[in-house]
């Protein structure tokens, strides 16, 4: 069995979304200064680093993170590789196997994680609204991408998010897919179970039989 951890290390300097604060990680107590134990406090936006979007992120009255179905977050998964020349992902960008419901997409974005603390990259590869609708029509229930949004930074409206989340598709963002090739895997994507939250950090792992 081969294991692939697609999770960016929290606290490694991963850029926050422009306009949002970087996480603050502080010690409430610390054995290094004589306290009886070490206790860490965190203050962060739930859409930081490797995270997922729940429908309520853009759909009023939509499902929160705590209500997301585990049977979608875990199970067989197809990884697709997009050519480095591709700037946006539209319909028919790659083959989706019949019956696929979980899809992770590796693009040239992955190379950005060679330097986790790079300045936020605004021209990352993402899905167009037409690409999002294509995923919905193909029966995808979870889609992941290797930068901090499934939607392009320069889009005038959050249409891609609304199409996906409105159809109940879980969007997983901020994946580190270096070293992961196209093919079939088993996905485990477990977010913090935060009641009412529109997103949450998650640990994302692929396994593959050797």
Secondary structure, 3 states (H helix, E strand, C coil): CEEEECECCCCCCCCCCCCCCCCEEEEEECHHHCCCCCEEEEECCCCCCCEEECHHHCCCCCCCHHHCCHHHHEEEEEEEECCCCCCEECCCCCCCCCCCCEEEEECHHHHHHHHCCCCCCCCCCEECHHHHHHHHHCCCCEEEECCCCCECCCCCCCHHHHHHHHCCCEEEECECCCCCCCEEEEEEEEECCCCCCCEEEEEEEEEECC
